[in-house]
Amino acid sequence: MNAPHKRGIVALVGRPNAGKSTLLNRLVGQKLAIVSDKPQTTRNRIVGVRHYPGGEVVYVDTPGIHRPLHRLNVRMMDAATDSLADADLVLVVVDVSEPSGAGDRFLMDMVSRVRVPRVLALNKVDGLDKIAVLPRLAAYDETKLFSDLVPVSALTGENVDRLETCLLAHLPEGEAIYPDDYLTDQPERFFVAELVREQVLQQTHDELPFSTAVVVDRFEEGPLLRLYCTILVERDSQKPIIIGRAGATIKAVGIAARHELEAFFQTPVFLDLHVKVRGRWREDDRTLGELGLQERRRPSRRS
């Protein structure tokens, strides 16, 4: 008798910099989420579909759980909590290399209220003494919140196969609804903006990423994919930081982003970047809408 086919939505949640985006990319086998050492890199829900011999999993990466200070952050938290509401399984990702604190307790309180199975991934075990992980493992086990606890390294792939087996085991039975080659519901413009923003994060100072965003003005397909983007900042003083001396920083952003875009789209790319000051854009509904952060936008659920 054949084993039942599993199918469901798995929402990845965790604190900023827990490694959720790296884990999503590892789970789906392709880069869908940008990665940075800056907190709150992920701003939108990002869907990645993975087909296994025994099931179909719709992974949903979410912004890092934090207390919102701007309307932007409120929308980010809406994306995270709405994804929890529609999930069949919640995968909580914790950076085990960092000590737990108030933020960790805030996260645990949030996930304690969901009424679906919860699995904990203790991430970033690479380079750690495995014995040192055991007290954290025991502490989380004592909460009785999780059906399973799995130490992993999203960066190296260590134990991720065990995590995938665990996730499938806790999902409901159901037939696949997406074609085998279906990967994500995000439009191409989203990935353009994100890959450019990733390079802005790489090339600029620590304080700047929170107040920058990227808007795709034009997307022209053809033998040469022509992309025109605007990098938004909030203050006049931030514009020269993005541009750099004699345009060096924005040139570096453009070269690195074009390389990533050509790899992603598998075609030559022309990339044109401009920097624009838009004061208080993090509080502006129109700008947040342009960035795909609609108010209380819920992930679609197909069944």
Backbone hydrogen bonds, N-H to C=O, Kabsch-Sander energy under -0.5 kcal/mol:
donor,donor_aa,acceptor,acceptor_aa,energy
6,K,54,G,-2.6
7,R,172,P,-2.5
8,G,56,E,-1.7
10,V,58,V,-2.6
11,A,9,I,-0.5
11,A,89,L,-2.2
12,L,10,V,-0.5
12,L,60,V,-2.9
13,V,11,A,-0.6
13,V,91,L,-2.3
15,R,93,V,-0.6
18,A,15,R,-1.5
23,L,19,G,-2.1
24,L,20,K,-2.9
25,N,21,S,-2.4
26,R,22,T,-1.9
27,L,23,L,-2.8
28,V,24,L,-2.4
29,G,25,N,-1.2
30,Q,25,N,-1.0
32,L,30,Q,-0.8
41,T,38,K,-0.6
46,I,61,D,-2.0
48,G,59,Y,-2.7
49,V,183,L,-2.8
50,R,57,V,-2.6
52,Y,50,R,-0.5
52,Y,55,G,-3.7
55,G,52,Y,-1.1
56,E,6,K,-2.3
57,V,50,R,-2.7
58,V,8,G,-2.7
59,Y,48,G,-2.8
59,Y,57,V,-0.8
60,V,10,V,-2.7
61,D,46,I,-2.9
61,D,59,Y,-0.5
62,T,12,L,-0.8
65,I,14,G,-3.1
72,L,282,R,-1.4
74,V,70,H,-2.0
75,R,71,R,-2.5
76,M,72,L,-2.2
77,M,73,N,-2.5
78,D,74,V,-2.2
79,A,75,R,-2.3
80,A,76,M,-1.7
81,T,77,M,-2.8
82,D,78,D,-2.7
83,S,79,A,-1.5
84,L,80,A,-1.7
85,A,81,T,-1.8
86,D,82,D,-1.2
87,A,83,S,-0.6
87,A,84,L,-0.9
88,D,9,I,-2.3
89,L,9,I,-1.5
90,V,117,P,-2.4
91,L,11,A,-2.9
91,L,89,L,-0.5
92,V,90,V,-0.7
92,V,119,V,-2.7
93,V,13,V,-3.2
93,V,91,L,-0.5
94,V,92,V,-0.5
94,V,121,A,-2.5
96,V,94,V,-1.1
96,V,123,N,-2.1
98,E,95,D,-1.4
105,R,101,G,-2.0
106,F,102,A,-2.3
107,L,103,G,-2.0
108,M,104,D,-2.5
109,D,105,R,-2.3
110,M,106,F,-1.8
111,V,107,L,-2.4
112,S,108,M,-1.6
113,R,110,M,-1.3
114,V,111,V,-1.2
119,V,90,V,-2.7
120,L,148,D,-2.5
121,A,92,V,-3.2
121,A,119,V,-0.5
122,L,120,L,-0.6
122,L,150,V,-1.6
123,N,94,V,-2.7
123,N,121,A,-1.2
125,V,152,V,-1.6
128,L,125,V,-2.0
130,K,128,L,-0.6
132,A,129,D,-1.1
133,V,129,D,-0.7
133,V,130,K,-0.7
134,L,130,K,-0.7
134,L,131,I,-0.8
137,L,133,V,-2.3
138,A,134,L,-2.7
139,A,135,P,-2.3
140,Y,136,R,-2.4
141,D,137,L,-2.0
142,E,138,A,-1.9
143,T,139,A,-0.6
143,T,140,Y,-0.8
144,K,141,D,-1.3
145,L,140,Y,-0.6
147,S,118,R,-3.2
148,D,118,R,-0.8
150,V,120,L,-3.0
152,V,122,L,-2.5
153,S,158,E,-1.9
157,G,153,S,-2.4
160,V,157,G,-1.8
161,D,157,G,-0.5
163,L,159,N,-1.8
164,E,160,V,-2.5
165,T,161,D,-2.0
166,C,162,R,-2.1
167,L,163,L,-2.6
168,L,164,E,-2.4
169,A,165,T,-1.7
170,H,166,C,-1.1
170,H,167,L,-0.7
171,L,167,L,-0.6
171,L,168,L,-1.0
174,G,5,H,-2.5
182,Y,179,P,-1.8
190,F,187,P,-0.8
191,F,187,P,-1.0
192,V,188,E,-1.8
193,A,189,R,-2.4
194,E,190,F,-2.4
195,L,191,F,-2.5
196,V,192,V,-2.0
197,R,193,A,-2.4
198,E,194,E,-2.5
199,Q,195,L,-1.1
200,V,196,V,-1.7
201,L,197,R,-2.4
202,Q,198,E,-1.6
203,Q,199,Q,-2.0
204,T,200,V,-1.2
208,L,205,H,-1.1
211,S,208,L,-1.9
212,T,209,P,-1.4
213,A,232,L,-1.4
215,V,230,T,-2.7
217,D,215,V,-0.7
217,D,228,Y,-2.4
218,R,228,Y,-1.6
220,E,226,R,-2.8
221,E,219,F,-0.6
225,L,223,P,-0.5
225,L,268,P,-2.5
226,R,220,E,-2.6
226,R,224,L,-0.6
227,L,225,L,-0.6
227,L,270,F,-3.1
228,Y,218,R,-2.2
229,C,272,D,-2.9
230,T,215,V,-2.9
231,I,274,H,-3.5
232,L,213,A,-3.1
232,L,230,T,-0.7
233,V,276,K,-2.1
238,Q,235,R,-1.4
239,K,235,R,-0.7
239,K,236,D,-0.8
242,I,238,Q,-1.6
243,I,239,K,-2.1
244,G,240,P,-2.9
247,G,244,G,-1.9
248,A,245,R,-1.6
249,T,243,I,-0.8
250,I,243,I,-1.6
251,K,247,G,-1.7
252,A,248,A,-2.1
253,V,249,T,-2.6
254,G,250,I,-2.5
255,I,251,K,-2.6
256,A,252,A,-2.3
257,A,253,V,-2.7
258,R,254,G,-2.5
259,H,255,I,-1.8
260,E,256,A,-1.9
261,L,257,A,-2.8
262,E,258,R,-2.5
263,A,259,H,-1.7
264,F,260,E,-2.2
265,F,261,L,-3.0
266,Q,262,E,-1.3
267,T,262,E,-0.7
270,F,225,L,-3.0
271,L,269,V,-0.5
272,D,227,L,-2.8
273,L,271,L,-0.5
274,H,229,C,-1.7
276,K,231,I,-2.5
278,R,233,V,-3.2
278,R,276,K,-0.6
281,W,278,R,-1.3
283,E,280,R,-1.8
284,D,281,W,-1.4
285,D,283,E,-0.6
288,L,284,D,-2.4
289,G,285,D,-2.3
290,E,286,R,-2.1
291,L,287,T,-1.6
292,G,289,G,-1.7
293,L,288,L,-2.9
294,Q,292,G,-0.8
297,R,294,Q,-1.5
302,R,300,S,-0.5
